[in-house]
Amino acid sequence: MKIVILVKQVPEADKVAVDPETGTLIREGVASILNPYCEYALDQAAKLKKENPDLNIEVTAISMGPPQATSALLRCLELGADKAYLLSDRKFAGSDVWATSSAIKEGIVGLEPEFDLIIAGKQAIDGDTAQVPAETAEQLGIPQITYGVDVKINDKRVEVKRETETGYQILSTKMPALITMSKGSNIRRVPSMQDVLDARTKPLNIVSADDLNIDESKIGLSASPTQVDKVFAPPSKSGGEIIDGADSKAAAKKLLEYLKENNFLRV
Ligand SMILES: Cc1cc2nc3c(=O)[nH]c(=O)nc-3n(C[C@H](O)[C@H](O)[C@H](O)COP(=O)(O)OP(=O)(O)OC[C@H]3O[C@@H](n4cnc5c(N)ncnc54)[C@H](O)[C@@H]3O)c2cc1C
């Protein structure tokens, strides 16, 4: 059985600022990490491999990004993936979510066409749109189940415990299918020295648009329907007003006055 995991390298979220002049992200000096939700996808693939030794599961990590994204793929190889591909080419630059999904779809079809299951993160902590997996599934014409927290394989079907706002659903679909993961162990795993050494012997290939014969009209800025008007950091909010609750009657009176003064009450 073949599992593809889709992974994205992202800047550490709390260290990124927006340049007020240009509206672009200031990335200098900011460390890059494997997107945490992609880490959950990796964990889930490694877990399925461990739980189903009879299925001979092979895990392939695919990312589209600049050459430095190989470090995110190396982490995947250290923590359970068997091989990895980085789709990297200037022709991919300027891709919005749709053009990114097109490139990923072409990458999967060209590199791992016999896949059974694709596991992605529910969202990237930088772009945060949560659209790439859904659009990739749509472009591949396969079913998708989002917000997974646990996955099981039953014959040719995949069963997913899915998180909702009020609880959980158990959904199942036939494979090939795509799943996104919204939770996992929440612990950044540390590979052993042996894992680190083994990862260096696994295949990690950088693939260009030409290697995959991708039609250039499907990728990059010209294939991106999204227009970005402006990027800006929202103004920071003040700390709010805290009412001391030691004297509950006085606190309730003060709260009532506040609500009346600010027209939150009709009385
Ligand atoms: C007009 C426009 C131009 C842009 N130009 C650039 C640019 O030049 N360079 C640039 O870096 N970004 C660019 N972006 C941003 C880029 O489109 C998004 O970062 C990308 O589409 C992923 O979206 P997201 O971060 O919201 O991912 P989400 O949809 O939130 O990600 C969810 C999951 O999808 C998978 N996934 C997402 N992205 C990838 C990926 N690249 N490879 C593999 N799996 C992935 C992962 O599993 C991830 O957890 C541009 C955006 C727009 C609108």
The ligand as an SDF file (V2000), in Angstrom:
LIG
                    3D

 53 58  0  0  0  0  0  0  0  0999 V2000
   -1.3180   35.4340   -5.6780 C   0  0  0  0  0  0  0  0  0  0  0  0
   -0.5190   34.6100   -4.7290 C   0  0  0  0  0  0  0  0  0  0  0  0
    0.8370   34.4250   -4.9550 C   0  0  0  0  0  0  0  0  0  0  0  0
    1.5910   33.6320   -4.0960 C   0  0  0  0  0  0  0  0  0  0  0  0
    2.9210   33.4730   -4.3200 N   0  0  0  0  0  0  0  0  0  0  0  0
    3.6670   32.7120   -3.5020 C   0  0  0  0  0  0  0  0  0  0  0  0
    5.0570   32.5250   -3.7270 C   0  0  0  0  0  0  0  0  0  0  0  0
    5.6270   33.0670   -4.6750 O   0  0  0  0  0  0  0  0  0  0  0  0
    5.7570   31.7280   -2.8490 N   0  0  0  0  0  0  0  0  0  0  0  0
    5.1190   31.1220   -1.7860 C   0  0  0  0  0  0  0  0  0  0  0  0
    5.7800   30.4150   -1.0080 O   0  0  0  0  0  0  0  0  0  0  0  0
    3.8070   31.2710   -1.5470 N   0  0  0  0  0  0  0  0  0  0  0  0
    3.0700   32.0570   -2.3840 C   0  0  0  0  0  0  0  0  0  0  0  0
    1.7580   32.2350   -2.1290 N   0  0  0  0  0  0  0  0  0  0  0  0
    1.1530   31.5110   -1.0010 C   0  0  0  0  0  0  0  0  0  0  0  0
    0.7990   30.0910   -1.4590 C   0  0  0  0  0  0  0  0  0  0  0  0
   -0.1800   30.1090   -2.4460 O   0  0  0  0  0  0  0  0  0  0  0  0
    0.2770   29.3000   -0.2810 C   0  0  0  0  0  0  0  0  0  0  0  0
    1.2500   29.3160    0.7320 O   0  0  0  0  0  0  0  0  0  0  0  0
    0.0270   27.8490   -0.6790 C   0  0  0  0  0  0  0  0  0  0  0  0
   -0.9570   27.7710   -1.6690 O   0  0  0  0  0  0  0  0  0  0  0  0
   -0.4170   27.0290    0.4840 C   0  0  0  0  0  0  0  0  0  0  0  0
   -1.5470   27.6010    1.0710 O   0  0  0  0  0  0  0  0  0  0  0  0
   -1.6890   27.5550    2.6280 P   0  0  0  0  0  0  0  0  0  0  0  0
   -0.3740   27.9750    3.1840 O   0  0  0  0  0  0  0  0  0  0  0  0
   -2.8900   28.3200    3.0120 O   0  0  0  0  0  0  0  0  0  0  0  0
   -1.8600   26.0060    2.8970 O   0  0  0  0  0  0  0  0  0  0  0  0
   -3.1070   25.2120    3.4870 P   0  0  0  0  0  0  0  0  0  0  0  0
   -4.0950   24.9670    2.4150 O   0  0  0  0  0  0  0  0  0  0  0  0
   -3.5990   25.8380    4.7580 O   0  0  0  0  0  0  0  0  0  0  0  0
   -2.3180   23.8630    3.8320 O   0  0  0  0  0  0  0  0  0  0  0  0
   -3.0000   22.7000    4.2680 C   0  0  0  0  0  0  0  0  0  0  0  0
   -2.1520   21.4840    3.9660 C   0  0  0  0  0  0  0  0  0  0  0  0
   -1.9400   21.3680    2.5500 O   0  0  0  0  0  0  0  0  0  0  0  0
   -0.6450   20.8210    2.3000 C   0  0  0  0  0  0  0  0  0  0  0  0
    0.1710   21.8350    1.6010 N   0  0  0  0  0  0  0  0  0  0  0  0
    0.0090   23.1690    1.5590 C   0  0  0  0  0  0  0  0  0  0  0  0
    0.9840   23.7550    0.8340 N   0  0  0  0  0  0  0  0  0  0  0  0
    1.7820   22.7390    0.4020 C   0  0  0  0  0  0  0  0  0  0  0  0
    2.9810   22.6970   -0.3570 C   0  0  0  0  0  0  0  0  0  0  0  0
    3.5520   23.8110   -0.8600 N   0  0  0  0  0  0  0  0  0  0  0  0
    3.5410   21.4810   -0.5920 N   0  0  0  0  0  0  0  0  0  0  0  0
    2.9590   20.3330   -0.1090 C   0  0  0  0  0  0  0  0  0  0  0  0
    1.8530   20.3190    0.6470 N   0  0  0  0  0  0  0  0  0  0  0  0
    1.2670   21.5210    0.9000 C   0  0  0  0  0  0  0  0  0  0  0  0
   -0.0350   20.5050    3.6700 C   0  0  0  0  0  0  0  0  0  0  0  0
   -0.3840   19.1820    4.0400 O   0  0  0  0  0  0  0  0  0  0  0  0
   -0.7550   21.5110    4.5760 C   0  0  0  0  0  0  0  0  0  0  0  0
   -0.7710   21.1020    5.9380 O   0  0  0  0  0  0  0  0  0  0  0  0
    0.9760   33.0280   -2.9620 C   0  0  0  0  0  0  0  0  0  0  0  0
   -0.3870   33.2210   -2.7380 C   0  0  0  0  0  0  0  0  0  0  0  0
   -1.1230   34.0090   -3.5930 C   0  0  0  0  0  0  0  0  0  0  0  0
   -2.5790   34.2000   -3.3000 C   0  0  0  0  0  0  0  0  0  0  0  0
  1  2  1  0
  2  3  1  0
  2 52  2  0
  3  4  2  0
  4  5  1  0
  4 50  1  0
  5  6  2  0
  6  7  1  0
  6 13  1  0
  7  8  2  0
  7  9  1  0
  9 10  1  0
 10 11  2  0
 10 12  1  0
 12 13  2  0
 13 14  1  0
 14 15  1  0
 14 50  1  0
 15 16  1  0
 16 17  1  0
 16 18  1  0
 18 19  1  0
 18 20  1  0
 20 21  1  0
 20 22  1  0
 22 23  1  0
 23 24  1  0
 24 25  2  0
 24 26  1  0
 24 27  1  0
 27 28  1  0
 28 29  2  0
 28 30  1  0
 28 31  1  0
 31 32  1  0
 32 33  1  0
 33 34  1  0
 33 48  1  0
 34 35  1  0
 35 36  1  0
 35 46  1  0
 36 37  1  0
 36 45  1  0
 37 38  2  0
 38 39  1  0
 39 40  1  0
 39 45  2  0
 40 41  1  0
 40 42  2  0
 42 43  1  0
 43 44  2  0
 44 45  1  0
 46 47  1  0
 46 48  1  0
 48 49  1  0
 50 51  2  0
 51 52  1  0
 52 53  1  0
M  END
$$$$
